[in-house]
Amino acid sequence: MKNDLTCGVVRDLLPSYVENLLGEESKEAVDRHLETCPVCTAQKEAMAARTGPESEESAKEVDFLKRVKKGTSKKIVLAVVCTALVLLGGIALKLFVIGTPLQAQSVAVVANEVQDGGNMLFLSLTSISSGDAFYGWEQETVDGVTSIYARRVTVSPFCRAGDAQMYVSLDFVQEVWLGGTSGRLLWAGGQVITQETLDLVDAKTPYCGDAPALGNIAKLLQVGSRIGRYNISLQTSERPYRWTLEFEDAEETTSATWGMSRFLGYQMLALVENLDEVSFRYPSSSGVFTAELASASLARLTEEYNAEHATSWPIHESIKEYAESPLEYQRMVTLLKQNIIYPVMT
């Protein structure tokens, strides 16, 4: 076969020839030329000598880099897995073992003062959430204030939910708190402080024209469930400022109805700073409680209570003073529950 490739063409093809990239026909043409051309043959051999070892070395380098990359990837994956396990372990330890300090609002409390066998306060504490459990209950008394602490954790086989019951000594104690003095007041000055009292003192308002605030007070006092459905009207254009509750569907009024009206009306007068009167209107009768008469009645009741129980409760000039602290409000509730006063009927 005729060799029609020139030296110039062959030299252009030699790089591909050396790397074995030419097609079969072109390779055969170059082979024929090299058989008769020592110059091109020498150039081919020199080129092969340069690229051969270099290609092998490059291949080794590529293989090494692949192995390094593969090993690095495994290490990265292992590090990520280990980090995730450590984080999950830390979260589990925090949730199920270490926990967080007890928050007073996460516990429902039933408290009763026990006089038999010693001056003690009995507490039954229950988690509000079924997913919470408590452990490590402690009592600490400093300067006449007893604080109760615990740790809250997520329920697990290691710490199950359940009631906690304990006795707290009241000897030389003025106050008992759940979760420290920033938590919930449980007992003070000989009175168990109920959650209703705490909520109502927080709900007090300075202005009887604030209808939403008064509606909230009525809701907290459970007026609807204690007496019946009602409508509210307010007289705020001039003194005396009045809050009227009208019970259109109430049954026939009885002494118990009026006793409950007085129990609620006095609290309303205490919780609204500028409120002068509270009126309860029923289908067949109505009555008005005034702040002035309520203040005088509570002063008399306090004197009688002190004489009977050998206590020294302060006698307040105004019913408004009973809403200044949970203790004074709880004392007012105690006086009201033990006595029944009927309003003037109109």
C-alpha positions as a Markdown table, in Angstrom:
| # | Residue | x | y | z |
|---|---|---|---|---|
| 1 | Met | 0.0 | 0.0 | 0.0 |
| 2 | Lys | 1.3 | 3.4 | -0.9 |
| 3 | Asn | 2.6 | 5.5 | 2.0 |
| 4 | Asp | 1.0 | 8.9 | 1.4 |
| 5 | Leu | 1.7 | 10.5 | 4.7 |
| 6 | Thr | 4.2 | 13.3 | 4.9 |
| 7 | Cys | 6.6 | 13.8 | 7.8 |
| 8 | Gly | 4.6 | 17.0 | 8.8 |
| 9 | Val | 1.3 | 15.0 | 9.0 |
| 10 | Val | 2.9 | 12.2 | 11.0 |
| 11 | Arg | 4.5 | 14.6 | 13.5 |
| 12 | Asp | 1.0 | 16.1 | 14.1 |
| 13 | Leu | -0.4 | 12.6 | 14.6 |
| 14 | Leu | 2.4 | 11.3 | 16.9 |
| 15 | Pro | 0.9 | 12.6 | 20.2 |
| 16 | Ser | -2.3 | 10.7 | 19.5 |
| 17 | Tyr | -0.4 | 7.8 | 18.2 |
| 18 | Val | 1.7 | 7.5 | 21.3 |
| 19 | Glu | -1.4 | 7.7 | 23.5 |
| 20 | Asn | -3.1 | 5.0 | 21.3 |
| 21 | Leu | -5.9 | 7.4 | 20.4 |
| 22 | Leu | -5.8 | 7.0 | 16.6 |
| 23 | Gly | -8.3 | 5.0 | 14.6 |
| 24 | Glu | -7.1 | 1.7 | 13.0 |
| 25 | Glu | -6.6 | 3.1 | 9.5 |
| 26 | Ser | -4.7 | 6.2 | 10.6 |
| 27 | Lys | -2.5 | 4.1 | 12.9 |
| 28 | Glu | -1.6 | 1.7 | 10.1 |
| 29 | Ala | -0.7 | 4.7 | 7.9 |
| 30 | Val | 1.6 | 6.1 | 10.6 |
| 31 | Asp | 3.2 | 2.7 | 11.1 |
| 32 | Arg | 4.0 | 2.5 | 7.4 |
| 33 | His | 5.6 | 5.9 | 7.4 |
| 34 | Leu | 7.7 | 5.1 | 10.5 |
| 35 | Glu | 9.0 | 1.9 | 8.8 |
| 36 | Thr | 10.8 | 4.1 | 6.2 |
| 37 | Cys | 11.4 | 7.3 | 8.1 |
| 38 | Pro | 14.1 | 7.2 | 10.8 |
| 39 | Val | 13.6 | 10.9 | 11.8 |
| 40 | Cys | 9.9 | 10.4 | 12.6 |
| 41 | Thr | 10.7 | 7.1 | 14.3 |
| 42 | Ala | 13.3 | 8.8 | 16.6 |
| 43 | Gln | 10.8 | 11.5 | 17.5 |
| 44 | Lys | 8.1 | 8.9 | 18.2 |
| 45 | Glu | 10.5 | 7.1 | 20.6 |
| 46 | Ala | 11.5 | 10.3 | 22.3 |
| 47 | Met | 7.9 | 11.2 | 22.8 |
| 48 | Ala | 7.0 | 7.7 | 24.1 |
| 49 | Ala | 9.9 | 7.9 | 26.6 |
| 50 | Arg | 8.6 | 11.2 | 28.0 |
| 51 | Thr | 4.9 | 10.3 | 28.2 |
| 52 | Gly | 5.2 | 6.7 | 29.4 |
| 53 | Pro | 6.6 | 7.1 | 32.9 |
| 54 | Glu | 4.7 | 10.4 | 33.4 |
| 55 | Ser | 1.4 | 8.7 | 32.5 |
| 56 | Glu | 2.2 | 5.9 | 34.9 |
| 57 | Glu | 3.2 | 8.4 | 37.6 |
| 58 | Ser | 0.0 | 10.4 | 37.0 |
| 59 | Ala | -2.1 | 7.3 | 37.2 |
| 60 | Lys | -0.5 | 6.4 | 40.5 |
| 61 | Glu | -1.1 | 10.0 | 41.8 |
| 62 | Val | -4.8 | 9.8 | 40.7 |
| 63 | Asp | -5.2 | 6.4 | 42.4 |
| 64 | Phe | -3.6 | 7.8 | 45.6 |
| 65 | Leu | -5.9 | 10.8 | 45.6 |
| 66 | Lys | -8.9 | 8.6 | 45.1 |
| 67 | Arg | -7.9 | 6.5 | 48.1 |
| 68 | Val | -7.3 | 9.6 | 50.2 |
| 69 | Lys | -10.7 | 11.0 | 49.2 |
| 70 | Lys | -12.4 | 7.8 | 50.0 |
| 71 | Gly | -10.8 | 7.6 | 53.4 |
| 72 | Thr | -11.5 | 11.2 | 54.1 |
| 73 | Ser | -15.2 | 10.7 | 53.2 |
| 74 | Lys | -15.4 | 7.8 | 55.6 |
| 75 | Lys | -13.9 | 9.9 | 58.4 |
| 76 | Ile | -16.3 | 12.8 | 57.7 |
| 77 | Val | -19.3 | 10.4 | 57.8 |
| 78 | Leu | -18.0 | 8.9 | 61.0 |
| 79 | Ala | -17.4 | 12.3 | 62.5 |
| 80 | Val | -21.0 | 13.4 | 61.6 |
| 81 | Val | -22.5 | 10.3 | 63.1 |
| 82 | Cys | -20.5 | 10.6 | 66.3 |
| 83 | Thr | -21.4 | 14.3 | 66.6 |
| 84 | Ala | -25.1 | 13.4 | 66.1 |
| 85 | Leu | -24.9 | 10.7 | 68.7 |
| 86 | Val | -23.3 | 13.0 | 71.2 |
| 87 | Leu | -25.9 | 15.7 | 70.6 |
| 88 | Leu | -28.8 | 13.2 | 70.9 |
| 89 | Gly | -27.2 | 11.8 | 74.1 |
| 90 | Gly | -26.9 | 15.3 | 75.5 |
| 91 | Ile | -30.5 | 16.1 | 74.7 |
| 92 | Ala | -31.7 | 12.8 | 76.2 |
| 93 | Leu | -29.6 | 13.4 | 79.3 |
| 94 | Lys | -31.2 | 16.9 | 79.6 |
| 95 | Leu | -34.7 | 15.7 | 79.1 |
| 96 | Phe | -34.8 | 12.5 | 81.1 |
| 97 | Val | -32.1 | 12.9 | 83.8 |
| 98 | Ile | -31.0 | 16.5 | 84.4 |
| 99 | Gly | -34.2 | 18.3 | 83.6 |
| 100 | Thr | -35.0 | 21.9 | 84.5 |
| 101 | Pro | -36.0 | 23.7 | 87.7 |
| 102 | Leu | -39.7 | 23.2 | 88.5 |
| 103 | Gln | -41.9 | 26.0 | 87.3 |
| 104 | Ala | -44.8 | 26.7 | 89.7 |
| 105 | Gln | -47.3 | 27.0 | 86.9 |
| 106 | Ser | -46.6 | 23.4 | 85.8 |
| 107 | Val | -47.9 | 21.9 | 89.0 |
| 108 | Ala | -51.5 | 21.7 | 90.4 |
| 109 | Val | -51.4 | 22.0 | 94.2 |
| 110 | Val | -53.9 | 21.0 | 96.9 |
| 111 | Ala | -52.8 | 22.5 | 100.3 |
| 112 | Asn | -54.3 | 21.9 | 103.7 |
| 113 | Glu | -53.2 | 23.2 | 107.0 |
| 114 | Val | -52.9 | 20.5 | 109.6 |
| 115 | Gln | -53.1 | 21.3 | 113.3 |
| 116 | Asp | -53.4 | 17.9 | 114.8 |
| 117 | Gly | -50.0 | 16.5 | 115.8 |
| 118 | Gly | -48.2 | 19.8 | 115.0 |
| 119 | Asn | -48.3 | 23.0 | 113.1 |
| 120 | Met | -47.9 | 21.6 | 109.5 |
| 121 | Leu | -49.0 | 22.2 | 106.0 |
| 122 | Phe | -49.9 | 19.2 | 103.9 |
| 123 | Leu | -49.3 | 19.5 | 100.2 |
| 124 | Ser | -50.4 | 17.3 | 97.3 |
| 125 | Leu | -48.7 | 18.2 | 94.1 |
| 126 | Thr | -49.6 | 16.9 | 90.6 |
| 127 | Ser | -48.0 | 17.6 | 87.2 |
| 128 | Ile | -50.4 | 19.5 | 84.9 |
| 129 | Ser | -48.8 | 17.8 | 81.9 |
| 130 | Ser | -48.9 | 14.0 | 81.6 |
| 131 | Gly | -45.5 | 14.2 | 79.9 |
| 132 | Asp | -43.8 | 15.7 | 82.9 |
| 133 | Ala | -42.4 | 14.1 | 86.1 |
| 134 | Phe | -40.7 | 15.6 | 89.1 |
| 135 | Tyr | -37.9 | 14.4 | 91.4 |
| 136 | Gly | -35.5 | 15.7 | 94.0 |
| 137 | Trp | -38.0 | 17.6 | 96.1 |
| 138 | Glu | -36.3 | 19.9 | 98.6 |
| 139 | Gln | -37.4 | 22.4 | 101.3 |
| 140 | Glu | -35.3 | 25.4 | 102.2 |
| 141 | Thr | -36.2 | 27.9 | 105.0 |
| 142 | Val | -34.5 | 31.2 | 105.1 |
| 143 | Asp | -35.6 | 34.1 | 107.3 |
| 144 | Gly | -39.0 | 32.6 | 107.9 |
| 145 | Val | -39.7 | 31.8 | 104.2 |
| 146 | Thr | -39.9 | 28.2 | 103.2 |
| 147 | Ser | -39.2 | 27.5 | 99.5 |
| 148 | Ile | -40.0 | 24.1 | 97.8 |
| 149 | Tyr | -37.9 | 23.1 | 94.9 |
| 150 | Ala | -37.7 | 20.1 | 92.5 |
| 151 | Arg | -36.4 | 19.1 | 89.0 |
| 152 | Arg | -38.8 | 18.6 | 86.1 |
| 153 | Val | -38.0 | 15.9 | 83.6 |
| 154 | Thr | -39.7 | 14.1 | 80.7 |
| 155 | Val | -41.5 | 11.0 | 81.8 |
| 156 | Ser | -39.4 | 7.9 | 81.3 |
| 157 | Pro | -38.9 | 4.4 | 82.8 |
| 158 | Phe | -36.4 | 6.1 | 85.1 |
| 159 | Cys | -38.8 | 8.8 | 86.4 |
| 160 | Arg | -42.6 | 8.2 | 86.1 |
| 161 | Ala | -45.3 | 10.8 | 86.6 |
| 162 | Gly | -47.2 | 10.7 | 89.8 |
| 163 | Asp | -48.4 | 12.8 | 92.8 |
| 164 | Ala | -45.9 | 14.1 | 95.3 |
| 165 | Gln | -47.1 | 14.5 | 98.9 |
| 166 | Met | -45.2 | 16.2 | 101.7 |
| 167 | Tyr | -45.6 | 18.0 | 105.0 |
| 168 | Val | -44.1 | 21.4 | 105.6 |
| 169 | Ser | -43.4 | 22.6 | 109.1 |
| 170 | Leu | -44.9 | 26.0 | 109.8 |
| 171 | Asp | -43.0 | 26.6 | 113.0 |
| 172 | Phe | -41.4 | 30.1 | 112.8 |
| 173 | Val | -42.5 | 30.3 | 109.2 |
| 174 | Gln | -44.3 | 33.3 | 107.7 |
| 175 | Glu | -44.6 | 32.2 | 104.1 |
| 176 | Val | -44.4 | 29.0 | 102.0 |
| 177 | Trp | -43.5 | 29.2 | 98.3 |
| 178 | Leu | -43.4 | 26.7 | 95.5 |
| 179 | Gly | -40.3 | 27.3 | 93.3 |
| 180 | Gly | -38.9 | 30.1 | 95.5 |
| 181 | Thr | -40.3 | 33.6 | 96.0 |
| 182 | Ser | -40.5 | 34.1 | 92.3 |
| 183 | Gly | -42.9 | 31.2 | 92.0 |
| 184 | Arg | -46.2 | 30.6 | 93.6 |
| 185 | Leu | -47.2 | 31.6 | 97.1 |
| 186 | Leu | -48.9 | 28.6 | 98.9 |
| 187 | Trp | -49.3 | 29.8 | 102.5 |
| 188 | Ala | -48.9 | 33.0 | 104.4 |
| 189 | Gly | -49.9 | 34.4 | 107.7 |
| 190 | Gly | -52.0 | 31.4 | 108.7 |
| 191 | Gln | -53.9 | 31.2 | 105.4 |
| 192 | Val | -53.6 | 28.7 | 102.5 |
| 193 | Ile | -53.5 | 30.9 | 99.4 |
| 194 | Thr | -55.6 | 29.4 | 96.6 |
| 195 | Gln | -54.9 | 29.7 | 92.9 |
| 196 | Glu | -58.2 | 31.5 | 92.5 |
| 197 | Thr | -57.0 | 34.2 | 94.9 |
| 198 | Leu | -53.7 | 34.6 | 93.1 |
| 199 | Asp | -55.5 | 34.9 | 89.7 |
| 200 | Leu | -58.1 | 37.4 | 91.0 |
| 201 | Val | -55.5 | 39.7 | 92.6 |
| 202 | Asp | -53.6 | 39.7 | 89.3 |
| 203 | Ala | -56.8 | 40.6 | 87.5 |
| 204 | Lys | -57.7 | 43.7 | 89.6 |
| 205 | Thr | -58.2 | 46.9 | 87.6 |
| 206 | Pro | -58.2 | 50.6 | 88.6 |
| 207 | Tyr | -61.2 | 51.6 | 86.4 |
| 208 | Cys | -64.7 | 50.3 | 86.4 |
| 209 | Gly | -65.2 | 51.5 | 82.8 |
| 210 | Asp | -62.8 | 48.7 | 81.5 |
| 211 | Ala | -65.5 | 46.3 | 80.4 |
| 212 | Pro | -63.1 | 43.5 | 79.3 |
| 213 | Ala | -61.3 | 43.6 | 82.7 |
| 214 | Leu | -64.6 | 43.4 | 84.6 |
| 215 | Gly | -65.7 | 40.6 | 82.4 |
| 216 | Asn | -62.5 | 38.7 | 83.2 |
| 217 | Ile | -63.1 | 39.2 | 86.9 |
| 218 | Ala | -66.6 | 37.9 | 86.6 |
| 219 | Lys | -65.3 | 34.9 | 84.7 |
| 220 | Leu | -62.7 | 34.2 | 87.4 |
| 221 | Leu | -65.3 | 34.5 | 90.1 |
| 222 | Gln | -67.4 | 31.9 | 88.2 |
| 223 | Val | -70.5 | 34.1 | 88.4 |
| 224 | Gly | -72.2 | 32.1 | 85.6 |
| 225 | Ser | -71.8 | 28.7 | 87.2 |
| 226 | Arg | -72.4 | 29.9 | 90.8 |
| 227 | Ile | -75.6 | 31.9 | 90.0 |
| 228 | Gly | -76.6 | 31.7 | 86.4 |
| 229 | Arg | -76.4 | 33.5 | 83.1 |
| 230 | Tyr | -76.1 | 37.3 | 83.3 |
| 231 | Asn | -75.8 | 40.5 | 81.4 |
| 232 | Ile | -73.5 | 43.3 | 82.5 |
| 233 | Ser | -74.1 | 47.1 | 82.4 |
| 234 | Leu | -71.9 | 49.9 | 83.7 |
| 235 | Gln | -72.7 | 53.3 | 85.0 |
| 236 | Thr | -69.5 | 55.4 | 84.7 |
| 237 | Ser | -70.9 | 58.9 | 83.7 |
| 238 | Glu | -71.1 | 60.1 | 87.3 |
| 239 | Arg | -70.7 | 59.0 | 90.9 |
| 240 | Pro | -71.5 | 56.5 | 92.3 |
| 241 | Tyr | -69.9 | 54.3 | 89.7 |
| 242 | Arg | -71.9 | 51.1 | 89.5 |
| 243 | Trp | -71.5 | 47.6 | 88.1 |
| 244 | Thr | -74.8 | 45.9 | 87.4 |
| 245 | Leu | -75.3 | 42.2 | 86.8 |
| 246 | Glu | -78.8 | 41.2 | 85.6 |
| 247 | Phe | -79.9 | 37.6 | 85.9 |
| 248 | Glu | -83.0 | 37.2 | 83.7 |
| 249 | Asp | -83.2 | 33.4 | 83.9 |
| 250 | Ala | -82.4 | 32.9 | 87.6 |
| 251 | Glu | -84.7 | 30.9 | 89.7 |
| 252 | Glu | -86.5 | 32.4 | 92.7 |
| 253 | Thr | -84.0 | 34.1 | 94.9 |
| 254 | Thr | -83.3 | 32.5 | 98.3 |
| 255 | Ser | -81.0 | 33.3 | 101.3 |
| 256 | Ala | -78.4 | 31.1 | 99.6 |
| 257 | Thr | -78.6 | 33.2 | 96.4 |
| 258 | Trp | -78.2 | 36.4 | 98.3 |
| 259 | Gly | -75.4 | 35.0 | 100.3 |
| 260 | Met | -73.6 | 34.1 | 97.1 |
| 261 | Ser | -74.4 | 37.5 | 95.7 |
| 262 | Arg | -72.8 | 39.2 | 98.7 |
| 263 | Phe | -69.8 | 36.8 | 98.5 |
| 264 | Leu | -69.2 | 37.8 | 94.9 |
| 265 | Gly | -70.2 | 41.4 | 95.2 |
| 266 | Tyr | -67.7 | 42.2 | 97.9 |
| 267 | Gln | -64.9 | 40.7 | 95.9 |
| 268 | Met | -65.9 | 42.8 | 92.9 |
| 269 | Leu | -65.8 | 45.9 | 95.0 |
| 270 | Ala | -62.4 | 45.1 | 96.2 |
| 271 | Leu | -60.9 | 44.3 | 92.8 |
| 272 | Val | -62.1 | 47.4 | 91.0 |
| 273 | Glu | -60.4 | 50.4 | 92.5 |
| 274 | Asn | -62.9 | 53.2 | 91.7 |
| 275 | Leu | -66.1 | 51.0 | 91.8 |
| 276 | Asp | -68.6 | 52.4 | 94.3 |
| 277 | Glu | -71.5 | 49.9 | 94.0 |
| 278 | Val | -72.4 | 46.5 | 92.7 |
| 279 | Ser | -76.0 | 45.7 | 91.8 |
| 280 | Phe | -77.5 | 42.2 | 91.5 |
| 281 | Arg | -80.8 | 42.2 | 89.7 |
| 282 | Tyr | -83.1 | 39.1 | 89.6 |
| 283 | Pro | -86.5 | 38.7 | 88.0 |
| 284 | Ser | -88.3 | 39.3 | 91.3 |
| 285 | Ser | -85.9 | 41.3 | 93.4 |
| 286 | Ser | -82.6 | 43.3 | 93.3 |
| 287 | Gly | -80.0 | 44.4 | 95.8 |
| 288 | Val | -77.0 | 46.8 | 95.9 |
| 289 | Phe | -73.7 | 46.4 | 97.7 |
| 290 | Thr | -71.8 | 49.6 | 98.3 |
| 291 | Ala | -68.0 | 50.0 | 99.0 |
| 292 | Glu | -68.7 | 52.1 | 102.1 |
| 293 | Leu | -71.0 | 49.5 | 103.8 |
| 294 | Ala | -68.8 | 46.6 | 102.7 |
| 295 | Ser | -65.8 | 48.2 | 104.3 |
| 296 | Ala | -67.7 | 48.7 | 107.5 |
| 297 | Ser | -69.0 | 45.2 | 107.5 |
| 298 | Leu | -65.5 | 43.7 | 106.9 |
| 299 | Ala | -64.0 | 45.8 | 109.7 |
| 300 | Arg | -66.6 | 44.5 | 112.1 |
| 301 | Leu | -66.1 | 40.9 | 110.9 |
| 302 | Thr | -62.4 | 41.2 | 111.4 |
| 303 | Glu | -62.8 | 42.4 | 115.0 |
| 304 | Glu | -65.0 | 39.4 | 115.7 |
| 305 | Tyr | -62.6 | 37.0 | 114.0 |
| 306 | Asn | -59.7 | 38.3 | 116.0 |
| 307 | Ala | -61.6 | 38.0 | 119.2 |
| 308 | Glu | -62.7 | 34.5 | 118.5 |
| 309 | His | -59.4 | 33.1 | 117.1 |
| 310 | Ala | -56.9 | 35.2 | 119.1 |
| 311 | Thr | -55.4 | 36.6 | 115.9 |
| 312 | Ser | -54.4 | 40.2 | 115.0 |
| 313 | Trp | -55.6 | 40.6 | 111.5 |
| 314 | Pro | -55.4 | 44.3 | 110.4 |
| 315 | Ile | -58.7 | 46.2 | 110.3 |
| 316 | His | -58.8 | 48.0 | 107.0 |
| 317 | Glu | -60.7 | 51.3 | 106.5 |
| 318 | Ser | -61.5 | 50.5 | 102.8 |
| 319 | Ile | -62.4 | 47.2 | 101.1 |
| 320 | Lys | -60.0 | 48.2 | 98.4 |
| 321 | Glu | -57.1 | 47.4 | 100.7 |
| 322 | Tyr | -58.0 | 43.7 | 100.6 |
| 323 | Ala | -56.8 | 43.5 | 97.0 |
| 324 | Glu | -53.4 | 44.8 | 97.7 |
| 325 | Ser | -51.9 | 41.4 | 98.5 |
| 326 | Pro | -52.9 | 37.7 | 98.2 |
| 327 | Leu | -52.8 | 37.3 | 102.0 |
| 328 | Glu | -55.2 | 40.2 | 102.6 |
| 329 | Tyr | -57.5 | 39.0 | 99.8 |
| 330 | Gln | -57.5 | 35.4 | 101.2 |
| 331 | Arg | -58.4 | 36.8 | 104.6 |
| 332 | Met | -61.3 | 38.6 | 103.1 |
| 333 | Val | -62.5 | 35.4 | 101.4 |
| 334 | Thr | -62.2 | 33.6 | 104.8 |
| 335 | Leu | -64.3 | 36.2 | 106.5 |
| 336 | Leu | -66.9 | 36.1 | 103.8 |
| 337 | Lys | -67.2 | 32.4 | 103.8 |
| 338 | Gln | -67.8 | 32.3 | 107.5 |
| 339 | Asn | -70.5 | 35.0 | 107.6 |
| 340 | Ile | -73.6 | 35.9 | 105.6 |
| 341 | Ile | -74.7 | 39.5 | 105.2 |
| 342 | Tyr | -77.8 | 40.4 | 103.3 |
| 343 | Pro | -78.1 | 43.6 | 101.2 |
| 344 | Val | -81.0 | 46.0 | 101.4 |
| 345 | Met | -83.6 | 44.7 | 99.0 |
| 346 | Thr | -85.4 | 47.1 | 96.7 |
